[in-house]
Each structure stands twice: as C-alpha cells, then as structure tokens.
Amino acid sequence: MILIKNGKIITMTGVNYENGCILINNGKIIEIGNNINPQQGTDVIDAKGGWVLPGLIDAHCHIGLMEEDIGVEGMDVNEATDPITPHMRAIDGINPLDPSFEEAVKAGITTVMSGPGSTNVIGGQFVVMKTKGVSIDEMVIEEPAAVKIAFGENPKRIYKIKNKMPMTRMGTAALLRETLTKAKIYKIKKDAAKVNGDNFDIDIKMEALIPVLDKKIPFKVHAHRADDLLTAIRIAKEFDVSLTLDHCTEGQLIIEQIKNSGVPVILGPTMSFRSKVETKNKSFNTAKILNEAGIKFAIMTDHPVIPIEYLPISVGLLVRAGLNMEEGLKAITINAAEILGIEHRIGSIEKGKDADIAIYDGNPMEIFTNTLYTIIDGKIVYSITKYH
C-alpha cells in the first residue's frame, strides 16, 4: 500500500486538491481526499507541494520500433515492400528494452500508443501499452488498438522509387478503397461460411481489417495536408469506419469540416522542423483553434521525431501560444485516454483506476521542472532520489 500526501493533485475530473492525498493498493487507486490516515506498514510519499498528475499518455509514437543507439538493426517501423500490410503487428517489433522507455518513465509518461510508420497505405496494427516492463505481452493495455493508414507524401515518395502504385494521391485512395472493398466481401463470405458450416480459407490481411469494419478499432490516419485529411474523412464515410486524424498539421484550415465529421485529432509533432512541403503550415496555434471549436484532441511526440521525454514541454509551447493550460494537460491525460478508448483504466486520478501517477516539483510543462516519482500499476518505477 502506498500513500501520496501533501500534493497539488490535478485529477483531470474537475475536482482538484491543493494539498491532498492518494491511497494506492494492489495497483489501483482506492481513495483520494484531503486527509487519509494510512494503515501501519503503508509506504508514504511526501509530494511536498509538488504537482501530482495522472501518468502522461503519448497517443502516437514509434517507441521501441525505431530504437536508440542501434541504427538499421533497430529500425523496424516500416515494412516498405508492399503498400498494403494491415497484418503487421507492432507487438512483434517493439523492443521493451529500448532506452527510450526509460526516458519516458523519467518524464512521467506511463502509457504510449506505438506502431508502424507511414510508408504504406495500410501500415499495420498499433498497440497501447505501459512504459515499464521486459515483456511486451505483460505491458499491453489494448492490442490491436488501431490500424495505421497513410496519405500524402510518404507513400508516394517510397513507391515512386519502386515504380509501383501508389505514386499519386489518387493511387493511395484507390488502393485503400480497393482493399476495404475486398475486406467487406471477405467478411460477408466468412460469415456465410460460418452459418453454413462450410470450409473457409483464412486471409490474414483481411482478418486484420475486420475489427475496423466492425468499428471495434479505428483507422489511425497519417495526414498533414488539408486535402488529405478530407480524403480520409470521405473514405471513412463511404465505408462507415472510425478514424483518428493523426498529425492534422493543416487542421486549422478546415476546422468546420473536422468538427462536423466528429473525428478526434491527435496533433503533432509541433515542436519539430518543417521537414517537407505538407508541413509548411505547421502552427503552434492549431491546438488553441481545435479547442475553441470544441474538437477533442490529444498531443503526440511522434517519437523519435521529438524525443518522447519532451511530451510535456511540447504541450507547454502550445499553452504559450494561447491554449488553455487545463486543456493542455487533458491532451496528454484524459483526452488521450478517451481517444484511445482506455479511459476506463487510465487518464485521470479516480477511485478504481490503474495507479499510474506522475509527481513533479512544479508544472511539468516548464523546462526546469523535475519528475520526482513515476508510479505504474501501483509500483514506483522512477524516483529522482535514485538518479541524483
């Protein structure tokens, strides 16, 4: 049992505590209040007035698939041999011992969504996982959590070199429609075979798309440019599937269309170089504009594009540009959890939720703030005293 006391607790539920306590037992939060008397033998963490937050969530990254200090041997993020690879599973490529996980933990980041890159039209399956462990199977919260699809420059650039479709935006959309049509027909035939007791040949690519067609998981859309974002929304309507709009660099140019679509946004990486044409309109104001329009959004690092430990700093720059501070914190806690469909377990400090908690000596968005403790599933996985 662990008691956190004397903390500025920001629960992300609208009820905060200037000098509160949190009681943890068996990996869960069991009580929150102004005063909690611990049982004998309870480990006590004195936050000393520090900020106590739900563990932070990076809603889009490639941690463990693009490893540090290794080079090509640790580059497992893109299977750039076939534009249609929905059956690629992130859990088969992520190395939990990648040093980036330790950096995430030291920054108070307790959950990530990681998966394939944006080379392919359909890149494969993302996973939502905790950031501490040696076995990916024991770290998983949700898998598969989404299927990655990509629009814009990346598929065009890669497959033009190979002299293979898609070499145009039309080609990207056509391949996606063609594959979804095949998947719908496959699903109908499979369901009929089950009813009739007939033999049925399994196609692993099509199997990976059935949860998307059933709206159990969304497509995770790589798209920067406004027209690409609208193409994603258009195709989602045609096939009645769910999306998240990831990157959404030009989202501020089509605010009404995004709002009317009802699709949530995973914004970023904003704290990065404008590395290609489709990011030329990148702006720190986009988060504020999304928020003012009532569009739910989370913030990403796209690690390693931005090192994952800079997730809270990335949000701080958006707050400096006008985003409300509370909304900034929501974008890396409860909003991220809700967009990823895991808010029943994480994203806020509430009774019954996973005891994933980050304690800082100040506002985590500020550059001089230190992480004091990181707790995952009720276990202290980082303490500043062990590193200083």
Contacts in CASP RR format, 6 or more apart in sequence:
PFRMAT RR
TARGET T0000
AUTHOR 0000-0000-0000
METHOD contacts of the structure
MODEL  1
MILIKNGKIITMTGVNYENGCILINNGKIIEIGNNINPQQGTDVIDAKGG
WVLPGLIDAHCHIGLMEEDIGVEGMDVNEATDPITPHMRAIDGINPLDPS
FEEAVKAGITTVMSGPGSTNVIGGQFVVMKTKGVSIDEMVIEEPAAVKIA
FGENPKRIYKIKNKMPMTRMGTAALLRETLTKAKIYKIKKDAAKVNGDNF
DIDIKMEALIPVLDKKIPFKVHAHRADDLLTAIRIAKEFDVSLTLDHCTE
GQLIIEQIKNSGVPVILGPTMSFRSKVETKNKSFNTAKILNEAGIKFAIM
TDHPVIPIEYLPISVGLLVRAGLNMEEGLKAITINAAEILGIEHRIGSIE
KGKDADIAIYDGNPMEIFTNTLYTIIDGKIVYSITKYH
1 23 0 8 1.000
1 24 0 8 1.000
1 25 0 8 1.000
1 38 0 8 1.000
1 39 0 8 1.000
1 41 0 8 1.000
1 42 0 8 1.000
1 43 0 8 1.000
2 23 0 8 1.000
2 24 0 8 1.000
2 25 0 8 1.000
2 42 0 8 1.000
2 43 0 8 1.000
2 44 0 8 1.000
2 45 0 8 1.000
2 355 0 8 1.000
2 375 0 8 1.000
2 378 0 8 1.000
2 380 0 8 1.000
3 21 0 8 1.000
3 22 0 8 1.000
3 23 0 8 1.000
3 24 0 8 1.000
3 36 0 8 1.000
3 38 0 8 1.000
3 42 0 8 1.000
3 43 0 8 1.000
3 44 0 8 1.000
3 45 0 8 1.000
4 21 0 8 1.000
4 22 0 8 1.000
4 24 0 8 1.000
4 45 0 8 1.000
4 47 0 8 1.000
4 52 0 8 1.000
4 357 0 8 1.000
4 359 0 8 1.000
5 20 0 8 1.000
5 21 0 8 1.000
5 36 0 8 1.000
5 44 0 8 1.000
5 45 0 8 1.000
5 46 0 8 1.000
5 47 0 8 1.000
6 19 0 8 1.000
6 20 0 8 1.000
6 21 0 8 1.000
6 46 0 8 1.000
6 47 0 8 1.000
6 48 0 8 1.000
6 49 0 8 1.000
6 50 0 8 1.000
7 17 0 8 1.000
7 19 0 8 1.000
7 20 0 8 1.000
7 21 0 8 1.000
7 47 0 8 1.000
7 48 0 8 1.000
7 49 0 8 1.000
7 50 0 8 1.000
7 51 0 8 1.000
7 52 0 8 1.000
7 359 0 8 1.000
8 16 0 8 1.000
8 17 0 8 1.000
8 18 0 8 1.000
8 19 0 8 1.000
8 20 0 8 1.000
8 47 0 8 1.000
8 49 0 8 1.000
8 50 0 8 1.000
8 51 0 8 1.000
8 52 0 8 1.000
9 16 0 8 1.000
9 17 0 8 1.000
9 20 0 8 1.000
9 21 0 8 1.000
9 22 0 8 1.000
9 32 0 8 1.000
9 52 0 8 1.000
9 349 0 8 1.000
10 16 0 8 1.000
10 51 0 8 1.000
10 52 0 8 1.000
10 53 0 8 1.000
10 329 0 8 1.000
10 349 0 8 1.000
11 17 0 8 1.000
11 32 0 8 1.000
11 54 0 8 1.000
11 348 0 8 1.000
11 349 0 8 1.000
11 350 0 8 1.000
12 53 0 8 1.000
12 54 0 8 1.000
12 329 0 8 1.000
12 330 0 8 1.000
12 333 0 8 1.000
12 334 0 8 1.000
12 347 0 8 1.000
12 348 0 8 1.000
12 349 0 8 1.000
13 334 0 8 1.000
13 348 0 8 1.000
13 349 0 8 1.000
13 350 0 8 1.000
17 32 0 8 1.000
17 33 0 8 1.000
17 34 0 8 1.000
19 34 0 8 1.000
19 49 0 8 1.000
20 32 0 8 1.000
20 33 0 8 1.000
20 34 0 8 1.000
20 35 0 8 1.000
20 52 0 8 1.000
21 31 0 8 1.000
21 32 0 8 1.000
21 33 0 8 1.000
21 34 0 8 1.000
21 35 0 8 1.000
21 36 0 8 1.000
22 29 0 8 1.000
22 31 0 8 1.000
22 32 0 8 1.000
22 33 0 8 1.000
22 36 0 8 1.000
22 52 0 8 1.000
22 349 0 8 1.000
22 357 0 8 1.000
23 29 0 8 1.000
23 30 0 8 1.000
23 31 0 8 1.000
23 32 0 8 1.000
23 36 0 8 1.000
23 38 0 8 1.000
23 42 0 8 1.000
24 30 0 8 1.000
24 355 0 8 1.000
24 357 0 8 1.000
24 375 0 8 1.000
24 378 0 8 1.000
27 354 0 8 1.000
27 355 0 8 1.000
27 377 0 8 1.000
27 378 0 8 1.000
27 379 0 8 1.000
28 352 0 8 1.000
28 353 0 8 1.000
28 354 0 8 1.000
28 355 0 8 1.000
28 378 0 8 1.000
29 349 0 8 1.000
29 350 0 8 1.000
29 351 0 8 1.000
29 352 0 8 1.000
29 353 0 8 1.000
29 354 0 8 1.000
29 355 0 8 1.000
29 357 0 8 1.000
30 351 0 8 1.000
30 352 0 8 1.000
31 351 0 8 1.000
32 349 0 8 1.000
32 350 0 8 1.000
32 351 0 8 1.000
38 44 0 8 1.000
45 359 0 8 1.000
45 373 0 8 1.000
45 380 0 8 1.000
47 359 0 8 1.000
47 372 0 8 1.000
48 361 0 8 1.000
50 359 0 8 1.000
50 360 0 8 1.000
50 361 0 8 1.000
50 362 0 8 1.000
50 372 0 8 1.000
51 359 0 8 1.000
51 360 0 8 1.000
51 361 0 8 1.000
51 362 0 8 1.000
51 363 0 8 1.000
51 364 0 8 1.000
52 349 0 8 1.000
52 357 0 8 1.000
52 358 0 8 1.000
52 359 0 8 1.000
53 329 0 8 1.000
53 333 0 8 1.000
53 349 0 8 1.000
53 357 0 8 1.000
53 358 0 8 1.000
53 359 0 8 1.000
53 360 0 8 1.000
53 364 0 8 1.000
54 333 0 8 1.000
54 334 0 8 1.000
54 346 0 8 1.000
54 347 0 8 1.000
54 348 0 8 1.000
54 349 0 8 1.000
54 356 0 8 1.000
54 357 0 8 1.000
54 358 0 8 1.000
55 108 0 8 1.000
55 109 0 8 1.000
55 110 0 8 1.000
55 111 0 8 1.000
55 333 0 8 1.000
55 346 0 8 1.000
55 347 0 8 1.000
55 356 0 8 1.000
55 357 0 8 1.000
55 358 0 8 1.000
55 374 0 8 1.000
56 107 0 8 1.000
56 108 0 8 1.000
56 109 0 8 1.000
56 110 0 8 1.000
56 111 0 8 1.000
56 311 0 8 1.000
56 312 0 8 1.000
56 332 0 8 1.000
56 333 0 8 1.000
56 358 0 8 1.000
56 364 0 8 1.000
57 109 0 8 1.000
57 110 0 8 1.000
57 111 0 8 1.000
57 112 0 8 1.000
57 113 0 8 1.000
57 298 0 8 1.000
57 332 0 8 1.000
57 333 0 8 1.000
57 336 0 8 1.000
57 337 0 8 1.000
57 340 0 8 1.000
57 346 0 8 1.000
57 347 0 8 1.000
58 104 0 8 1.000
58 109 0 8 1.000
58 111 0 8 1.000
58 112 0 8 1.000
58 113 0 8 1.000
58 300 0 8 1.000
58 301 0 8 1.000
58 303 0 8 1.000
58 308 0 8 1.000
58 311 0 8 1.000
58 332 0 8 1.000
58 336 0 8 1.000
59 113 0 8 1.000
59 266 0 8 1.000
59 298 0 8 1.000
59 299 0 8 1.000
59 300 0 8 1.000
59 336 0 8 1.000
59 339 0 8 1.000
59 340 0 8 1.000
60 113 0 8 1.000
60 220 0 8 1.000
60 246 0 8 1.000
60 266 0 8 1.000
60 268 0 8 1.000
60 298 0 8 1.000
60 300 0 8 1.000
60 301 0 8 1.000
60 302 0 8 1.000
61 112 0 8 1.000
61 113 0 8 1.000
61 114 0 8 1.000
61 115 0 8 1.000
61 300 0 8 1.000
61 301 0 8 1.000
61 302 0 8 1.000
61 303 0 8 1.000
61 308 0 8 1.000
62 77 0 8 1.000
62 114 0 8 1.000
62 115 0 8 1.000
62 116 0 8 1.000
62 117 0 8 1.000
62 302 0 8 1.000
62 303 0 8 1.000
62 304 0 8 1.000
63 94 0 8 1.000
63 98 0 8 1.000
63 100 0 8 1.000
63 101 0 8 1.000
63 104 0 8 1.000
63 112 0 8 1.000
63 114 0 8 1.000
63 131 0 8 1.000
63 303 0 8 1.000
63 304 0 8 1.000
63 308 0 8 1.000
64 76 0 8 1.000
64 93 0 8 1.000
64 94 0 8 1.000
64 95 0 8 1.000
64 96 0 8 1.000
64 98 0 8 1.000
64 100 0 8 1.000
64 101 0 8 1.000
64 114 0 8 1.000
65 76 0 8 1.000
65 77 0 8 1.000
65 90 0 8 1.000
65 93 0 8 1.000
65 94 0 8 1.000
65 114 0 8 1.000
65 115 0 8 1.000
65 116 0 8 1.000
65 117 0 8 1.000
66 74 0 8 1.000
66 75 0 8 1.000
66 76 0 8 1.000
66 77 0 8 1.000
66 303 0 8 1.000
66 304 0 8 1.000
67 74 0 8 1.000
67 75 0 8 1.000
67 76 0 8 1.000
67 95 0 8 1.000
67 98 0 8 1.000
67 100 0 8 1.000
68 98 0 8 1.000
68 99 0 8 1.000
68 100 0 8 1.000
68 304 0 8 1.000
69 99 0 8 1.000
74 95 0 8 1.000
76 93 0 8 1.000
77 115 0 8 1.000
77 116 0 8 1.000
77 117 0 8 1.000
78 116 0 8 1.000
78 117 0 8 1.000
78 118 0 8 1.000
78 119 0 8 1.000
78 120 0 8 1.000
78 123 0 8 1.000
79 85 0 8 1.000
79 88 0 8 1.000
79 116 0 8 1.000
79 119 0 8 1.000
79 120 0 8 1.000
79 123 0 8 1.000
80 119 0 8 1.000
80 120 0 8 1.000
80 158 0 8 1.000
82 120 0 8 1.000
83 120 0 8 1.000
83 121 0 8 1.000
83 122 0 8 1.000
83 155 0 8 1.000
83 159 0 8 1.000
83 164 0 8 1.000
83 165 0 8 1.000
83 166 0 8 1.000
83 175 0 8 1.000
84 120 0 8 1.000
84 121 0 8 1.000
84 122 0 8 1.000
84 175 0 8 1.000
84 179 0 8 1.000
84 205 0 8 1.000
85 116 0 8 1.000
85 120 0 8 1.000
85 122 0 8 1.000
85 123 0 8 1.000
85 124 0 8 1.000
85 205 0 8 1.000
86 122 0 8 1.000
86 123 0 8 1.000
86 124 0 8 1.000
86 125 0 8 1.000
86 147 0 8 1.000
86 179 0 8 1.000
86 205 0 8 1.000
86 208 0 8 1.000
86 209 0 8 1.000
87 124 0 8 1.000
87 125 0 8 1.000
87 204 0 8 1.000
87 205 0 8 1.000
87 207 0 8 1.000
87 208 0 8 1.000
88 116 0 8 1.000
88 123 0 8 1.000
88 124 0 8 1.000
88 125 0 8 1.000
89 124 0 8 1.000
89 125 0 8 1.000
89 127 0 8 1.000
89 143 0 8 1.000
89 144 0 8 1.000
90 114 0 8 1.000
90 115 0 8 1.000
90 116 0 8 1.000
90 124 0 8 1.000
90 125 0 8 1.000
90 126 0 8 1.000
90 127 0 8 1.000
90 143 0 8 1.000
91 127 0 8 1.000
91 136 0 8 1.000
91 137 0 8 1.000
91 140 0 8 1.000
91 143 0 8 1.000
94 114 0 8 1.000
94 115 0 8 1.000
94 127 0 8 1.000
94 129 0 8 1.000
94 136 0 8 1.000
96 133 0 8 1.000
96 134 0 8 1.000
96 135 0 8 1.000
96 136 0 8 1.000
96 139 0 8 1.000
97 134 0 8 1.000
100 303 0 8 1.000
100 304 0 8 1.000
100 307 0 8 1.000
100 308 0 8 1.000
101 131 0 8 1.000
101 132 0 8 1.000
101 133 0 8 1.000
103 307 0 8 1.000
103 308 0 8 1.000
103 309 0 8 1.000
104 112 0 8 1.000
104 131 0 8 1.000
104 308 0 8 1.000
104 309 0 8 1.000
105 131 0 8 1.000
105 132 0 8 1.000
105 374 0 8 1.000
105 376 0 8 1.000
105 381 0 8 1.000
105 382 0 8 1.000
106 309 0 8 1.000
106 371 0 8 1.000
106 374 0 8 1.000
106 382 0 8 1.000
106 387 0 8 1.000
107 308 0 8 1.000
107 309 0 8 1.000
107 310 0 8 1.000
107 311 0 8 1.000
107 312 0 8 1.000
107 371 0 8 1.000
108 358 0 8 1.000
108 364 0 8 1.000
108 371 0 8 1.000
108 374 0 8 1.000
108 382 0 8 1.000
109 131 0 8 1.000
109 308 0 8 1.000
109 309 0 8 1.000
109 311 0 8 1.000
109 358 0 8 1.000
110 130 0 8 1.000
110 131 0 8 1.000
110 132 0 8 1.000
110 346 0 8 1.000
110 356 0 8 1.000
110 357 0 8 1.000
110 358 0 8 1.000
110 374 0 8 1.000
110 375 0 8 1.000
110 376 0 8 1.000
111 128 0 8 1.000
111 129 0 8 1.000
111 130 0 8 1.000
111 131 0 8 1.000
111 141 0 8 1.000
111 337 0 8 1.000
111 342 0 8 1.000
111 346 0 8 1.000
111 356 0 8 1.000
112 128 0 8 1.000
112 129 0 8 1.000
112 131 0 8 1.000
112 308 0 8 1.000
113 126 0 8 1.000
113 127 0 8 1.000
113 128 0 8 1.000
113 129 0 8 1.000
113 145 0 8 1.000
113 146 0 8 1.000
113 340 0 8 1.000
114 126 0 8 1.000
114 127 0 8 1.000
114 129 0 8 1.000
115 124 0 8 1.000
115 125 0 8 1.000
115 126 0 8 1.000
115 127 0 8 1.000
115 148 0 8 1.000
116 123 0 8 1.000
116 124 0 8 1.000
116 125 0 8 1.000
116 126 0 8 1.000
116 148 0 8 1.000
117 123 0 8 1.000
117 148 0 8 1.000
117 150 0 8 1.000
117 222 0 8 1.000
118 148 0 8 1.000
118 150 0 8 1.000
118 154 0 8 1.000
118 155 0 8 1.000
118 222 0 8 1.000
119 150 0 8 1.000
119 154 0 8 1.000
119 155 0 8 1.000
119 158 0 8 1.000
120 148 0 8 1.000
120 150 0 8 1.000
120 155 0 8 1.000
120 158 0 8 1.000
121 149 0 8 1.000
121 150 0 8 1.000
121 155 0 8 1.000
121 166 0 8 1.000
121 172 0 8 1.000
121 175 0 8 1.000
121 176 0 8 1.000
121 179 0 8 1.000
122 147 0 8 1.000
122 148 0 8 1.000
122 149 0 8 1.000
122 176 0 8 1.000
122 179 0 8 1.000
122 209 0 8 1.000
123 147 0 8 1.000
123 148 0 8 1.000
123 149 0 8 1.000
123 150 0 8 1.000
124 147 0 8 1.000
124 148 0 8 1.000
124 208 0 8 1.000
125 143 0 8 1.000
125 144 0 8 1.000
125 145 0 8 1.000
125 146 0 8 1.000
125 147 0 8 1.000
125 148 0 8 1.000
125 208 0 8 1.000
126 144 0 8 1.000
126 145 0 8 1.000
126 146 0 8 1.000
126 147 0 8 1.000
126 148 0 8 1.000
126 220 0 8 1.000
127 136 0 8 1.000
127 140 0 8 1.000
127 142 0 8 1.000
127 143 0 8 1.000
127 144 0 8 1.000
127 145 0 8 1.000
128 140 0 8 1.000
128 141 0 8 1.000
128 142 0 8 1.000
128 143 0 8 1.000
128 145 0 8 1.000
128 340 0 8 1.000
128 342 0 8 1.000
129 136 0 8 1.000
129 139 0 8 1.000
129 140 0 8 1.000
129 141 0 8 1.000
129 143 0 8 1.000
130 139 0 8 1.000
130 141 0 8 1.000
130 356 0 8 1.000
130 376 0 8 1.000
130 377 0 8 1.000
131 139 0 8 1.000
131 376 0 8 1.000
132 139 0 8 1.000
132 376 0 8 1.000
132 379 0 8 1.000
132 381 0 8 1.000
133 139 0 8 1.000
141 342 0 8 1.000
141 345 0 8 1.000
141 346 0 8 1.000
142 340 0 8 1.000
142 341 0 8 1.000
142 342 0 8 1.000
144 208 0 8 1.000
144 211 0 8 1.000
144 217 0 8 1.000
145 217 0 8 1.000
145 340 0 8 1.000
146 217 0 8 1.000
146 218 0 8 1.000
146 219 0 8 1.000
146 220 0 8 1.000
146 244 0 8 1.000
147 208 0 8 1.000
147 209 0 8 1.000
147 211 0 8 1.000
147 212 0 8 1.000
147 217 0 8 1.000
147 218 0 8 1.000
147 219 0 8 1.000
147 220 0 8 1.000
148 219 0 8 1.000
148 220 0 8 1.000
148 222 0 8 1.000
149 176 0 8 1.000
149 219 0 8 1.000
149 220 0 8 1.000
149 221 0 8 1.000
149 222 0 8 1.000
149 232 0 8 1.000
150 172 0 8 1.000
150 221 0 8 1.000
150 222 0 8 1.000
150 223 0 8 1.000
151 169 0 8 1.000
151 172 0 8 1.000
151 173 0 8 1.000
151 221 0 8 1.000
151 222 0 8 1.000
151 223 0 8 1.000
151 225 0 8 1.000
151 228 0 8 1.000
151 229 0 8 1.000
151 231 0 8 1.000
151 232 0 8 1.000
152 169 0 8 1.000
152 172 0 8 1.000
152 223 0 8 1.000
152 224 0 8 1.000
152 225 0 8 1.000
152 228 0 8 1.000
152 278 0 8 1.000
153 224 0 8 1.000
153 276 0 8 1.000
153 277 0 8 1.000
153 278 0 8 1.000
154 222 0 8 1.000
155 166 0 8 1.000
155 172 0 8 1.000
156 166 0 8 1.000
156 167 0 8 1.000
156 168 0 8 1.000
156 169 0 8 1.000
156 172 0 8 1.000
159 165 0 8 1.000
159 166 0 8 1.000
159 167 0 8 1.000
160 167 0 8 1.000
165 171 0 8 1.000
165 174 0 8 1.000
165 175 0 8 1.000
166 172 0 8 1.000
166 174 0 8 1.000
166 175 0 8 1.000
169 227 0 8 1.000
169 228 0 8 1.000
169 231 0 8 1.000
173 231 0 8 1.000
173 235 0 8 1.000
176 235 0 8 1.000
177 235 0 8 1.000
177 238 0 8 1.000
177 239 0 8 1.000
179 205 0 8 1.000
179 209 0 8 1.000
180 209 0 8 1.000
180 213 0 8 1.000
180 235 0 8 1.000
180 239 0 8 1.000
180 241 0 8 1.000
182 206 0 8 1.000
183 206 0 8 1.000
183 209 0 8 1.000
183 210 0 8 1.000
183 212 0 8 1.000
183 213 0 8 1.000
184 213 0 8 1.000
184 239 0 8 1.000
186 203 0 8 1.000
186 206 0 8 1.000
187 206 0 8 1.000
187 210 0 8 1.000
187 213 0 8 1.000
189 200 0 8 1.000
190 200 0 8 1.000
192 198 0 8 1.000
193 199 0 8 1.000
193 200 0 8 1.000
194 200 0 8 1.000
211 217 0 8 1.000
212 218 0 8 1.000
212 219 0 8 1.000
212 241 0 8 1.000
212 242 0 8 1.000
213 239 0 8 1.000
213 241 0 8 1.000
215 240 0 8 1.000
215 241 0 8 1.000
215 242 0 8 1.000
217 242 0 8 1.000
218 241 0 8 1.000
218 242 0 8 1.000
218 243 0 8 1.000
218 244 0 8 1.000
219 232 0 8 1.000
219 236 0 8 1.000
219 241 0 8 1.000
219 242 0 8 1.000
219 243 0 8 1.000
219 244 0 8 1.000
220 243 0 8 1.000
220 244 0 8 1.000
220 246 0 8 1.000
220 266 0 8 1.000
221 229 0 8 1.000
221 232 0 8 1.000
221 243 0 8 1.000
221 244 0 8 1.000
221 245 0 8 1.000
221 246 0 8 1.000
222 246 0 8 1.000
222 247 0 8 1.000
223 229 0 8 1.000
223 231 0 8 1.000
223 232 0 8 1.000
223 245 0 8 1.000
223 246 0 8 1.000
223 247 0 8 1.000
223 248 0 8 1.000
224 247 0 8 1.000
224 248 0 8 1.000
224 249 0 8 1.000
224 250 0 8 1.000
224 278 0 8 1.000
224 279 0 8 1.000
225 249 0 8 1.000
225 250 0 8 1.000
225 278 0 8 1.000
226 250 0 8 1.000
226 251 0 8 1.000
226 253 0 8 1.000
226 254 0 8 1.000
228 278 0 8 1.000
229 245 0 8 1.000
229 248 0 8 1.000
229 250 0 8 1.000
229 251 0 8 1.000
229 254 0 8 1.000
229 258 0 8 1.000
230 254 0 8 1.000
230 257 0 8 1.000
232 243 0 8 1.000
232 245 0 8 1.000
233 243 0 8 1.000
233 245 0 8 1.000
233 257 0 8 1.000
233 258 0 8 1.000
233 261 0 8 1.000
233 263 0 8 1.000
236 242 0 8 1.000
236 243 0 8 1.000
236 261 0 8 1.000
236 263 0 8 1.000
242 263 0 8 1.000
243 263 0 8 1.000
244 263 0 8 1.000
244 264 0 8 1.000
244 265 0 8 1.000
244 266 0 8 1.000
244 339 0 8 1.000
245 251 0 8 1.000
245 258 0 8 1.000
245 263 0 8 1.000
245 264 0 8 1.000
245 265 0 8 1.000
245 266 0 8 1.000
246 265 0 8 1.000
246 266 0 8 1.000
246 300 0 8 1.000
247 266 0 8 1.000
247 267 0 8 1.000
247 268 0 8 1.000
247 269 0 8 1.000
247 300 0 8 1.000
247 302 0 8 1.000
248 258 0 8 1.000
248 265 0 8 1.000
248 266 0 8 1.000
248 267 0 8 1.000
248 268 0 8 1.000
248 286 0 8 1.000
248 290 0 8 1.000
248 297 0 8 1.000
249 268 0 8 1.000
249 278 0 8 1.000
249 279 0 8 1.000
249 281 0 8 1.000
249 282 0 8 1.000
249 286 0 8 1.000
250 278 0 8 1.000
250 281 0 8 1.000
251 258 0 8 1.000
251 265 0 8 1.000
251 286 0 8 1.000
251 289 0 8 1.000
251 290 0 8 1.000
252 281 0 8 1.000
252 283 0 8 1.000
252 285 0 8 1.000
252 286 0 8 1.000
252 289 0 8 1.000
252 290 0 8 1.000
253 281 0 8 1.000
255 289 0 8 1.000
255 290 0 8 1.000
255 293 0 8 1.000
255 295 0 8 1.000
256 293 0 8 1.000
258 265 0 8 1.000
258 290 0 8 1.000
258 293 0 8 1.000
258 295 0 8 1.000
259 293 0 8 1.000
259 294 0 8 1.000
259 295 0 8 1.000
262 295 0 8 1.000
264 295 0 8 1.000
264 296 0 8 1.000
264 297 0 8 1.000
264 298 0 8 1.000
264 339 0 8 1.000
265 290 0 8 1.000
265 295 0 8 1.000
265 296 0 8 1.000
265 297 0 8 1.000
265 298 0 8 1.000
266 297 0 8 1.000
266 298 0 8 1.000
266 299 0 8 1.000
266 300 0 8 1.000
266 336 0 8 1.000
266 339 0 8 1.000
267 286 0 8 1.000
267 287 0 8 1.000
267 290 0 8 1.000
267 297 0 8 1.000
267 298 0 8 1.000
267 299 0 8 1.000
267 300 0 8 1.000
267 331 0 8 1.000
268 299 0 8 1.000
268 300 0 8 1.000
268 301 0 8 1.000
268 302 0 8 1.000
268 314 0 8 1.000
269 300 0 8 1.000
269 301 0 8 1.000
269 302 0 8 1.000
269 305 0 8 1.000
269 306 0 8 1.000
269 314 0 8 1.000
270 282 0 8 1.000
270 283 0 8 1.000
270 284 0 8 1.000
270 286 0 8 1.000
270 287 0 8 1.000
270 299 0 8 1.000
270 314 0 8 1.000
270 317 0 8 1.000
270 318 0 8 1.000
271 306 0 8 1.000
271 310 0 8 1.000
271 313 0 8 1.000
271 314 0 8 1.000
271 317 0 8 1.000
272 282 0 8 1.000
272 302 0 8 1.000
272 305 0 8 1.000
272 306 0 8 1.000
274 280 0 8 1.000
274 282 0 8 1.000
284 317 0 8 1.000
284 318 0 8 1.000
284 320 0 8 1.000
284 321 0 8 1.000
285 321 0 8 1.000
285 322 0 8 1.000
287 297 0 8 1.000
287 299 0 8 1.000
287 318 0 8 1.000
287 321 0 8 1.000
287 323 0 8 1.000
287 327 0 8 1.000
287 328 0 8 1.000
287 331 0 8 1.000
288 318 0 8 1.000
288 321 0 8 1.000
288 322 0 8 1.000
288 323 0 8 1.000
288 324 0 8 1.000
290 297 0 8 1.000
291 297 0 8 1.000
291 323 0 8 1.000
291 324 0 8 1.000
291 327 0 8 1.000
296 335 0 8 1.000
296 338 0 8 1.000
296 339 0 8 1.000
297 331 0 8 1.000
297 335 0 8 1.000
297 339 0 8 1.000
298 331 0 8 1.000
298 332 0 8 1.000
298 335 0 8 1.000
298 336 0 8 1.000
298 339 0 8 1.000
298 340 0 8 1.000
299 311 0 8 1.000
299 314 0 8 1.000
299 315 0 8 1.000
299 318 0 8 1.000
299 328 0 8 1.000
299 331 0 8 1.000
299 332 0 8 1.000
299 336 0 8 1.000
301 307 0 8 1.000
301 308 0 8 1.000
301 310 0 8 1.000
301 311 0 8 1.000
301 314 0 8 1.000
306 314 0 8 1.000
311 332 0 8 1.000
312 332 0 8 1.000
312 364 0 8 1.000
312 365 0 8 1.000
312 369 0 8 1.000
313 365 0 8 1.000
313 367 0 8 1.000
315 323 0 8 1.000
315 328 0 8 1.000
315 329 0 8 1.000
315 331 0 8 1.000
315 332 0 8 1.000
315 365 0 8 1.000
316 328 0 8 1.000
316 365 0 8 1.000
316 366 0 8 1.000
318 328 0 8 1.000
318 331 0 8 1.000
319 325 0 8 1.000
319 328 0 8 1.000
319 365 0 8 1.000
325 365 0 8 1.000
328 365 0 8 1.000
333 347 0 8 1.000
333 348 0 8 1.000
334 343 0 8 1.000
334 347 0 8 1.000
334 348 0 8 1.000
336 347 0 8 1.000
337 343 0 8 1.000
337 345 0 8 1.000
337 346 0 8 1.000
337 347 0 8 1.000
337 348 0 8 1.000
344 353 0 8 1.000
345 353 0 8 1.000
345 354 0 8 1.000
346 353 0 8 1.000
346 354 0 8 1.000
346 356 0 8 1.000
347 353 0 8 1.000
347 356 0 8 1.000
349 357 0 8 1.000
354 376 0 8 1.000
354 377 0 8 1.000
354 378 0 8 1.000
355 375 0 8 1.000
355 376 0 8 1.000
355 377 0 8 1.000
355 378 0 8 1.000
356 375 0 8 1.000
356 376 0 8 1.000
356 377 0 8 1.000
356 378 0 8 1.000
357 373 0 8 1.000
357 374 0 8 1.000
357 375 0 8 1.000
357 378 0 8 1.000
358 364 0 8 1.000
358 371 0 8 1.000
358 373 0 8 1.000
358 374 0 8 1.000
358 375 0 8 1.000
359 371 0 8 1.000
359 372 0 8 1.000
359 373 0 8 1.000
359 374 0 8 1.000
359 375 0 8 1.000
360 369 0 8 1.000
360 370 0 8 1.000
360 371 0 8 1.000
360 372 0 8 1.000
361 369 0 8 1.000
361 370 0 8 1.000
361 372 0 8 1.000
362 369 0 8 1.000
362 370 0 8 1.000
363 369 0 8 1.000
364 371 0 8 1.000
370 384 0 8 1.000
371 382 0 8 1.000
371 384 0 8 1.000
372 383 0 8 1.000
372 384 0 8 1.000
373 380 0 8 1.000
373 382 0 8 1.000
373 383 0 8 1.000
373 384 0 8 1.000
374 380 0 8 1.000
374 381 0 8 1.000
374 382 0 8 1.000
375 381 0 8 1.000
END
